[in-house]
């Protein structure tokens, strides 16, 4: 069984920074992709950034140049460094572990609020 535990959300002013962390426990292989999604009120979850099993990083256009995803394989942790935050980044952020075959695990979600 795999568990994902997230931390690092909170309230920040526009232009500020936050770092999200997600630690995976259980049977986690380095070949699994790990990444972050976010969900706006009344909307479906959408991809923010992904660190693939092959070591590639993927970002959606709205966060390119502002967010950086990184991964520590030794302790199965993925980070999302968010800089130059905007009010439109306000959402619940979810960690995702992709084990392939259309299966994966989600974290519990962490609220990020960007407001003055």
Secondary structure as UniProt FT lines:
FT   STRAND          3..7
FT   STRAND          10..12
FT   TURN            14..15
FT   STRAND          18..25
FT   TURN            30..31
FT   STRAND          33..39
FT   TURN            41..42
FT   STRAND          46..51
FT   TURN            53..54
FT   STRAND          57..59
FT   HELIX           61..63
FT   TURN            64..66
FT   STRAND          67..72
FT   TURN            73..76
FT   STRAND          77..82
FT   HELIX           87..89
FT   STRAND          91..100
FT   TURN            101..102
FT   STRAND          103..106
FT   STRAND          110..114
//
